[in-house]
Amino acid sequence: MTTTAGYSERKSNSAHRPGLSYLQADPSSPHTPLRTFSSSFSSPSISYRAEEEVLVFELGARHLSAGIPGESNPRCRLSFSPDNGRRVGDYRWCVPEHDERTRKRKREYSWGEDHELWRMDLRDVDLGLVEDKIERAVRNAFAEYLLLDSKNKRIVLVLPSLMPHRLLSSILSSIFSNFQTPSITLFPSPVLIAVAAGCRAGLVVDIGWAETTMTAVYELREVFCARTTRATRLVTLRMADLLKKYAEPGTADSRKQASALNDEELEPGQFSPDSRYFDFAEEVSSRIAWCPIEPRPANTSSEDTTAAQTPEQGERVSGTTPEDPQQQPHEHTNISIPSPIPPRKTLQIPFDKLSEPVEDGLFATGKDLHDLDDHEQPLPQLLYKTLLSLPPDVRSQCMARITITGGGSNIPGLKTRLLNALKSIIEARGWDPVSGNVATEARKHLETVRSTRLNKAPTGVQEPTATTHHLQPQIKDSTDEKIEAGKMKNSTVTAAGEIRGVETLGAWAGGSLVAGLKVKGVVEVERDTFLANGLAGARKESEITHATQRMSILGP
């Protein structure tokens, strides 16, 4: 009678390399294998690592960027548009006549509102719809791009430095209510832009969609902020008007609207170009629009006009000449642009005309400064006023670290034109806050008196006597020279007092760097506290010492 071998009898027959077959369970005696549990003294488990994971979100008026700390670029950049709000099964956009239907024309202030998540003026903003859009975008980012579970993921949220409380409460409520996020740390975008540029101080010029903000950052603190409505939205509006004039050259109403838009004299009965030109104008602005380094000639040379932003008396910017074919494009060169707007045809637009929307929208070329309100100042003038409002020590650090960022900063030639215009204003006015014809005449009189004194020859020169030996320079010793050389070798030279531009990687890259270094933020919102008390439950570090100032990003 043959019997089955026992557990201890099944051993390997190989003498050189014994097998593991004897460790297998006996098929005649099934049993449940033992399970091991990790003790408290073992290595950290996966659940502990998941609690420490951080995600970086940047939320703007038209996009949402999400990614993982330590990376240079976000995993996704999702835009808010009317097409994203279509329901499942809505295939009306596939109908051939969908783009040819007549759409309702809107006023200038409502241009592009369907493509925006919010506006600073919340009177006409549906906050419930804003929460739904944020929920859909964040859920899409988790499911399709991040491929992570939202549970126990701490979020670093990059937002503009100035936001209405109702809008901020809606954003936090949408994330806390729909995702199991334990806490959200808030960081301002200007500070993170400076961090991504490698600077602790600087002037951040953010050319956004609805407005351009100029924020002075000193020791990672916002010390001054100025705003203007001259931004990418106004450039796109001017570009849409330009495209419509060439698409419908025989329409009198189009010419009337064009003149009204150029003069900014829209009456309640007049409307801006219809929304069919929005996508077309935005694509042309991002691909073909450009900004000339040398401004167009103006009719007046008064200091109170925008022409004062450029060199006076025919002086040209150094490094550019009108005869240079690479710097000055030929005015008769036409660009062929296929139009998707019915009637579909190819538009022949001169290349120099594609720079007019940028100059009119951002620099207010041909307009007097006294005709413009405080919220629509040209970019060079607002940049000069921002530097003029700073203390001298802060100004010297910020003017040497001017960071131009935002979607509008990608226009070719815009950064160079802006810095050159700022240099021209400083050369013409200095740091005198008084402007006008009287101030100009007084400044010229002082320069004349100063040059007269310098050119006047001295009446007599006294011979050096024993009483003036203390004014002579001290004789340097070789030992002192070696000590000074050692100090200069170990010291770093800090740029200050000159106009200089600095490149940056963007606000999201700065948030990724800060989150990877685990820098503590001053404003941190806990989930349970916010759901119970709202914004009043946001925790803010009130006591900030000198030791914690260099570890904190968002100041009080």
TIVORO-741403 format. One record per residue: x, y, z of N, C-alpha, C in turn. Coordinates in steps of 0.02 Angstrom, whole numbers, plus 50000, padded with zeros to 5 digits. Example, Ala and Ser with C-alpha at 12.3 -4.5 7.8 and 13.67 -1.06 7.14 Angstrom:
2
506604971650390506154977550390506604983550390506424988850354506844994750357506455000250394
This chain:
556
500424994050000500005000050000500445006250000500315010149952500725016249946500385021949983500775025750016500525031550053500845037850027500495043350039500755049850017501295052250064501815054950036502375057350078502155063150121502405063250182502235068550228502605075050212502435079850253502735086550242503485086450253503695082750305504415082650322504805077850278504455073350242504815068450201504935070850130504575076150108504655078650040505245083550039505805080950020506415085050016506715084549947507135089049931507435089249864507945083749856507985080849797508475075649782509135078549758509155084849744509775087949719510225089549778510855087349773511335088549827511675095349819511715097749759512065104049747511615110049760511005109949737510555115649745509885113049768509765112649832509135109749858508545114049836508005110749819507395114149798506965116249858506415119449842505955121849893505285118149889505295112549857504655108949850504395106249916504845104949963504625102250027504275107450070504345113850050503995119150087503275119950065503075116850011502395117449988501915113650034501295116050036500795112950080500595106150054500415101850100500195095150083499495095550053499395093149991498725093549961498205089549998498425084450036497945080450073497725083650138498085089050159497905092450222497875100050209497335102550180497295109850167497265113850232497565119650231497565123950289497655131150266497475135750309497535142950293498235145450310498575148750262499255151150278499235156750329499775157350366499825162550416499945169350383499655174550413499745181350388500145185350438500615189150412501045193250455500795200350455500855203550512500645210550520501265214650541501315220550511501875224950526501785227950596502325228050633502305230850700502425238450697502365241550755502465248750760503195250650752503655245750758504375247250752504645246050682504215244050636504445242750568504475249250528504655248750464504705254650421504025257550408503985263950388503335267150376502945263450322502305262750333501875259250286501665263850230501285261050183501065264950125500565270250146500135268650195499625273450216499945279650248500515278750282500855284550312501145289050258501405286050205501675289950150501125293650113500535290650108499985293850073499755300050110499805300050176499585305950214500055311850202500675310650183501155315950175501185318450103500795315550057500825317649988500495324549980500795328549937500575335349925500475336249850499955339849832499815341649762499805349249756500025351549699500065358749686499545360549633499095365149650498575367549605498665375049597498625377249535498625384449519497965386049485497585390349515496915391949490496895399249468496735400149404496675406849376495985408049349495895413749318495235415549292495035411449231495525408249198495365404549137495665397649134496035395549184496355389049180496475386249250496615379749252496795376149313497395371749297497945372749332498555368749324498645364449386498785358049375498875353349429499475349049416499825347249469500415343049463500675340849530501255337749528501575334849586502185339049604502315340349668502905344349687503555341049665504045345149650504685342749627504755342649551504215343549515504245343649443504245350849417504535351849358504605358549330503975360949295503555356349271502955358149235502355354449264501765357349261501175353749287500985347849241500635343149270500405337349232499855339249183499465344249199498915346249155498785353649164498485356449112498275363449113497585363649079497065363949119496385363449095496085370449091495775371949034495465378449022494715378049032494425383749047493695384149056493395387448994492965383748960492655386248899491945383548896491525386348853490835383748847490795376548825491295374148787491285367248764491365362248822491705364348876491795359848932491155358848972490655363148963490035362549000489495358648963489655355548907489155351648871488965345348909488345343548905488105337448937488275331348894488215325548925488345319348889487795318348837487995317048774487525316148720487365322448682487685328048699487575334248663488055334548604487795333248544488205333148484488005338648436487755344148462487565349648419488155352848385488745352448415489335355448385489555351748322489305345548312489475341648252489055343648192488515347348204488085349448149488455354548106488455353848038488835358647997488625365848005487985367048019487745373948026487835376748096488185373048140488245375348209488645381848214489205382348178489615388348181489335394148141488865392648096488605397948054487985401348082487755399048139487155401948167487305408948195486815413048197486905419848222486915419848297487445422548325487515422748398487385429848423487195430148485487025436548515487665440648526487645446748505488215451148516488205453848587488785454848613488855456948682489235463548686489165466648743489515472948754490245471648767490615477148768491335476548776491525473648843491195475548896491385473048962491215465648971490765462948931490585455848936490925451648883491435454348850491795450748798492195444948829492045438848808492415433048832492205430448900491615432348925491415430148991491255422648993491065419648936490925412448934491555408348943492135411248931492765407648937493125409049003492795412449049493105414249113492775410349170493155408749220492895405449279492565410349326492875416149335492605421249379492825428149354492535433149386492735440149377492745443349446493165448449452493215451749516492575455249536492185457349487491525460249501491025454549505490825452849566490405447049579489655448449574489475454249549488755455849546488395451549495488745449749440488435445749388488735438749384489075436549436489405429949436488985425049477488845419249448488485413949482488995409549519489045410449585489545406749623489395399249625488765397349621488605390249618488885387049554488835390649498489125388049436489885387849440490185392649474490915392649484491125386449523490765384649575490925378649614490865372349572490355372049529490265366049487490835365449436491045371049408491595370849360492245368649393492375371149454492985369249489492965361849507492395359349529492335352249546492465347849485492185349749428492275345749368493005345849344493325351649348494015352149326494485348249372494385348849438494815345249485494715337749479494095335549471493965328449463494265325749399494245329749346494555327749283495315327349289495605331849327496335331749337496545325549377496165323649427496325317649466496245311349425495725310949385495565304649351495975303549288496135308749251496445307849186497185309649184497415313849229498105316249224498525314349285498285315749344498675314149404498655306749419498095303449404497995296149416498115294549489497835298549533497915297649605497235298149638497205295349697496595295949738496635302449778496085305949780496085312449814496075311849890496025305849916495985304949989496665306250020496665310150074497265311650113497805314950071497615319250026498095322949986498055330350006498585332750035498615339850054498745343949991498395349549984498425353649923498755360349938499225362149896499515368849896499175372649840498775377649857498365381349810498675388149797498835389449733499135395749712498565400149684498465405849714497925410449695498195417449688497825421949653498025429049654498025431849724498435436849735498515439549802497895443249827497475445649782496875449349801496265445949771495825443449814495225440049791494655441749839494035442149813493455443149858493355437249904493125438549965493035433250014492505428249992491985430649959491465426049936491735421249884492145423649839492435419349788492935414449819493345416649865493805412149898493445406849939492905408749972492505403850009492195398749963491975400749904491675396049857492195391049830492805393449819493335389049794493515383749847493605385949908493775381149961493195376449976492595378949973492015374649986491935369349933492085370949870492035366049816492545360449825493145362049847493665356949855493535352749917493375355949974493275352250036492645347950034492125350250000491495346550000491495340449954491885340649901491875335349852492495330849853493005332849889493625328849892493855328549965494135322949983494345321750052495045324650063495095331150057495725334550067495775336850139496295334750176496325336650248496455344050259496865347250215497025354250225497245357350159497175363850154497385367750095497815373550119498395374150090498855379650106498825384650049498715390950065498635396250015499295399950007499485401049944500085404749926499905409949874500165416049878500035421149827500485419949766500215421049708500585419849646501175424649637501155431149654501745435349643502365433049682502265430749743502835428449782503135422049752502705417549729502965411349699503295412649632503065417749596503405419549534504105422049548504185425949602504855428149622505285422249644504985417549679505355411549700505585407549640505155406849589505335403149529505875406749489505945413249499506485417049466507125416949506507125414149566507715413849608507865420349644507355424149659507445430749691507025431049755507285434749803506905436249864506565443049859506775447049811506485453649800506445454749725505945458649705505865460049634505185463149621505085465349559504455468149537504145463349487503585460449505503245455449464502705458949423502775458649357502285461449310501915455549279501305454349302500905448749280500375451249230500495450049166500025452149113499525446449105498985446849141498485441649141497955442749088497365439649100496825440049051496415446449060496155447649119495715453349130496085459449154496655458749187497025464449213497755462749218498155467949222498875467349231499045469849301499365465749340499565467449408500315468349412500525473449449501235474749461501335474749536501675469649560501755468549632502495468949649502655473149698503335473749724503425468749781503905464349775504055459149825504735460749855504765461049922505385462349957505435457450015505965453450015506065448150065505445443650068505215441650008504645437150001504015439850035503935446450033503335449650059503085454550007502435454949999502135459849953502105466549988502435471549960502465478149991502055483249953501905482049889501515486849850501215483249790500615485449770500275482249713499885487549675499925487349609499555491849565499245487749509498685490149483498295486349433498065490949377497965487749319497675491049261497285486049221496775488449186496355484049146496645482649077497215485549062497545484348997497915477749002497605472548974497875465848979497715462048914497765455348918497675451248858496965451548832496485452548875495785452948852495685458848806495975464548822495895470448780496265469548714496845466048715497205464648653496795460148607496485455048637496065450548597495455454148568495175458748606494605462648581494815467048522495395470348527495635474348472495805470048411496065464148422496215459648367495585457148333495065455848372494425453748342494135459248299494195465448321493955470948281494355471748216495005470648220495425471048160495255465648110495155459548135494965454048090494295455148058493825457948095493155459148067493185464648014493605469548022493655474747971493915471947905494375467147908494635464247847494175458647821493785455647864493315450447841492695453547811492485459347836491885462747811492065469947795492445471047742492675477847728492135482547705491585479947678491075484247651490515485947699490565483547762490045484747810490155491347846489675495847841489755502447873489705501747949489285497047971489215496148044489865493748074490245489648036490885487248062491375492948070491385497548021491845503248027491655507748085491005508648095490775512748150490975509748217490895503148223491095499848285491845500248294492225499648238492955499948244493185506748270492895512148242493095518748267492885519848339492305517048358492085517748428492535513848475492765508048453493205504048496493885507248502494145510048447494805513048450494805519348493494245522948494494205529048535493925527748604493735521448618493455519548683492855523948701492405524848652491815529048663491185524848649491165518848674490585514548662489975517248699489435518248663488815520348693488405514248712487885515148753487485509348774487175505548716487045508748659486745505248604487235501848558487895503148566488395500148523488675493848556488875489048514489115482648540489795481148510490155476848544490805474548520490685468948470491215466448435491135460948388490815454848421490415451248382490055445548410490545440148432490295435448471490715430348502490995425248454490775425348391491065420648342491805422048331492025428248340492715430048328493165428848388492905426248443493315425548503493875420548492493705414348473494225409148463494705411148408494435414048354494855416148298495345421548319495095426648355495535432048377496035429748429495835425248472496305422848523496865418748492496715414748442497235410848409497705415348370497445420348335497875424948298498305428948345498035431048402498425434948451498995430848481498875424448493499395420248523499905417848473499745417848408500205415248358500555420548317500205425848297500485430448248500585437448277500235439348330500295446148357501015447348381501235453448373501915455348393501925462548416502465464448448502525471248475503185474148449503165479848415503795482848390504215485448447504865484648441505325487148492505335494748492505285497748432505275504948426504555507248418504315511848458503605513948454503475517748390502845517948373502635521748314502695529248328502845533348277502915540648289502255543648310502285548148359501695551448386501665558548359501065561548361500965568348335501205573648384501225571948447501425576748498502005574048538502405578648566502975576748606502915579148677502305580548700502215582948768502375577448818502605579348877502785574448927502175570948956501595574248954500995571348982500665566248937500925565048878500645560148832501045553748835500785548848800501135542448799501785542948761501865548048719502485548848683503065550248731502915552448791503445553448840503735546948864503425541448848503685534948868504265532848823504385536448768504895534648719505415540148717506005538848688506505544048682506255549948642506415556048665506165562148635506635564448578506385569048536506755572448484507065567448435506675562348417506895557748365507405552748387507585552448451508065547548474507755540548470508165535748451507925529048442508235524548496507895519048507508135514348558508785511348534509265510848578509915508148560509845500948539510205499248486510195492448462509695491148407509255495948390508765495048337508785501048290508765499848227508745504948175508185503348127507875508448098507325507048053507545503547989508215503947973508445500647913508585493347924508575490947985508715483947999508125479647978508195475247929507605471447906507365466447957507805464348002507585459448052507215462648110507345469148123507005472548177506385476348153506405478948090505855482948064505555479248005504985475948012504695472147956504445476847901504425474147841504205478047784503455479347789503265485547778502565487347790502105484447737502365482347679501945479747625501895472147627502185468947677502145461647682501455459747707501105455647670500435453347688500465446347716500055445047766500005438547797499335435547778499345429447753498735425947733498465422047793497875423647814497555420447872496885417547850496795411047850496135408147833495635409447888495065412047869494555413847917494045408247924493895406047986493375400847995492675403748000492615410447997491965413748004491655414447935491025412547927490705413347862490645420747844490765422547781490975418147726491715416447733491855409947730492545407647741492985409747682493485413747698493955416047647494625417447680495115418647638495785420047663495885427547668496065429847728496155436947741496875438847726496965444347690497625447147676497725453247720498115452447773498225457747823498955459747822499125466147817499825468247822500125466247890500765464647887501095462147947501135467648001501225473847981501285479148031500625480548065500065478848032499415479848064499305475148122499645469448124499555464648178499875466948243500245472448240500535475248302500105480748332499625483248294499205488648320498765486448379498465480448379498085478548440498495478448503499135476448498499565476248557499735483348580499905487748533500075494548552499475498348579498895497448547498295500948571498045498048637498105491448646497835488348706498275489048767498935488648759499385488648816499745495348827499875498948772500275505148778499855511448766499235510748744498795516548732499135521648687499385519248630499745523648584499265528848555499485535148557499095540648528498575543548575498575541648637498085544248685498445548248739498135553548763498405557548817498275554248884498765554748928498695551548993498155554749035498035561249025497515564549066496815562649043496755559248985496105556748962495955549748987496435546449019496355539649042496235539549117495825534949139495695534149211496265530549245496235530349311496765527149349496795519649338496235516549320496235509349312496405507149241496555511749196496735509949127497365513549105497855514049150498495517149134498895512549089499305515249044499755511049003500265507449047500515501949022500975497849061501625501449079501955504949034502575508349054502455513749107501915517549100501775522849149501615519849217501225514449218501065511349282501675508049314502115505349273502725502449299503165507849331503205513649299503605519149328503295521649393502635522249395502305524549457502385519449513502395513149496502495508049548503175508549579503695509349538504375510249565504435516749603504085521949580504125528449614503795528249683503315523749692502965523349757503355519349809503895516149790504275511949836504805516049872505015514049931505585517149965506225516149924506715520549932507315520049889507685513449894507745510549955508115504249960507725498549928507065498549935506665493349902506655494349826506635500649806506625502249734507255499849700507835500749732508465498649701508495491149690508185487349735508175480049727507665477849675507085481149674506555478949629506695480949556506985486749544507095488849475507625484649441508045481249479508545476749449508285469649441507665468349461507375461549456506655462149433506545464749375505875465449346505705459049310505185455749335504975449349307504315450349271504315449349206503715450049164503465443049147502865441549170502585434849161501855435549142501525429849137500825429849117500745427749044500115426649024499995424648955500175429948904500075436248921500235441648874500975442848866501395440448911502115441548905502435437448850502075432648821502355428548767502335431948700502045437848696502035441548632502745443748615502985442148556503685443948539503795451548540504335453548572504525460548575504215464448632503745461448669503395465348721503855466848780504245462048802504685463148860505215468448846505515468048787506015473048769505715479948763505135480348732504805486848725504625489848793504395485748839504205488248905504805490748944505355487148943505945489348980506265495548949506265495848882506535501848849506115508048863505445507148865505015512848881505115515148952505225510548998505365512449068506025516249074506535514049037507165517749039507085524749011506675525548959506575532148930506225536948978505735534349015505385538549063505855540649119506285536149143506745537849197507265542949173507495542249111507975547149085507655553949076507015554049059506685560549048506465563849112506245560149161505955563049222506355561749285506775556649284507105554749346506615551649394506705552849457506245550349509505855556049540505645560649498505255566449520504515564749513504135564849567503425563149561503005568649528503285574649521502925580249490503015579949415502475580549378502505580349305502105586249277502225587749214501885593349182502365597949147502095602849113502515607549076502945611849122502655613949178503035618149225503615614249255503485608049273504025603849301504565602549249504375601849186504865600749133505305606849124505005612749123505405618849116505865619849176505635618549236506065619149295506645614249292506515608249268507045603249262507575605349211507345608149155507815610449104508225616349130507915620749169508285626449197508825624049245508675619149286509185616549332509755613249295509605609749240510135606649201510575611849168510265617249147510665622649116511125625849168510875627149227511295630149280511855625449299511715619049304512225614249323512775613749270512585613649207513085613249154513505619749151513195625449167513575631749168514095631749223513925629249280514405628949336514975624149321514825618749287515355613949273515835616549220515575620449172516005623049119516385629349140516185632349195516525638449217517205636749247517735640149224518405638749247518515641649317518905638449361519025641149428519485647149424519385651849470519785658049472520485656849496520575652349541521245651049568521265644449605521855641549606521945635149639522475635949692522325634149753522805634749807523265628749807523875630049825524365624749830524215620549892524325614049888524205609849947524675611550004524415612450061524795614150120524755608450170525065609650228525075604450278524395603250308523955608150302523295607350332522835603050289523035601850227522615597850182522875590750172523345588550211523605581850203523095576550223522645578250267522155573250289521645571750233521635576050183521185574750126521495570150074522135568950078522475564550031522285557250044522235553149992522075546050002522605542450042522405537850083522855534150126523265529150086523895528450104524335523750070524145516750092524005512350044523795505550060524395501050074524305496750123524815491950141524685485450103525195481450092525115475150057524685470250097524735470650162524325466150204523595468150200523455474650200522765476850193522475474950125522885475250073522645473350007522465465950004522855461750037522695454550038522045453250076521935456850131521325455950169520715458150128520775463850093520225466250052520085461449994520605458549966520515453749911520155447449936520325445349997519975439550025519245440850039519095446950061518385448650073517995448950008518295451749956517945452149892517855445249860518315440749875518265433949847517685430149876517545430949940517015427249973516345430849970516345437249949515715440949948515385440349880514745441449878514355441149817514115448149799514155449849736513945456449712513205456149696512815460549726512095460849716511925466449668511565464749616511365469849567510825474249597510905480749590510425485649617510515492149580509955495849574509975502549546510005502849471509865497449435509855497349362509245493649338509015495449278508435492149248508675485549218508385480249243508595473649220508005468849224507925464649174507385459749172507625452949195507185449249227507335442549253506815437649228507035431949204506575426749181506335422449240505745419849234505465415649286505135409449255505055404249295504735398149272503985398249282503725403149317503005403649327502805402249399502175403849413501925402949482501865395649501501675391249454501605384249473502275381149488502795382849450503465380249465503715382649533503555388849550503735391249617503375387549671502725386049661502355382049710502615374949715502835372149658503135365449660503785365349699504185370549691504815370949729504685371949803504215376249820504065377549891503765371349924503305367949890502995361949918503495356349926503975355749879504485350649886504955351849943505075358249960505505359950017505135359850083504465358750080504045358550139504085365050179504045370650143504045377150175503365378350205503355380950264502725382050300502395388450277501765388050261501385393950243501035396950302500915403450299500605406950355499855405450357499525405250299498805404050297498695396750278498385392950322498235385950310497515384650333497135381450291496425380250304496325372750315496075370850374495915363950389495205362350366495105356050345494465354150316493895354450368493995351250425493465351050475493295358050502493815362050512493705368850538493345373150487493515372350423493185376450372492455374450363492315368050363491615365950355491185368050415491505369150473491125371150532491065378750537491605382450520491615389650532491725393850469491845390850412491965394650352492655397750352492715403650321493375406950318493615409150386493165409750434493375411550501493795406150534493765400150508494165394750536494855394050506495035398450459495705398250430496225400050482496735395950488497255397050538497805401350508497985406550545498495411150522498995412250578499635411450561500155412350611500215419750627500015421550688500025428650708500705430650734501065426150766501715427750794502255425150747502585429750712503105428050664503745431350689504225427250707504865429750731505355430250673505955432750690506465433350639506685426550612506655421550655506855414850633506355411750586505715413050596505205410050554505035414150493505285420250489505145424350430505465421450368506055418650374506395415950315506125409150297505705406150339505395399750323504695400550297504415406450304503725407550285503695411150218503185409650179503115412550113502585418050113502015416750141501465421450139501455425350204501595431850201501625435950261500945438350282500895441350341500265443750366500025449850328
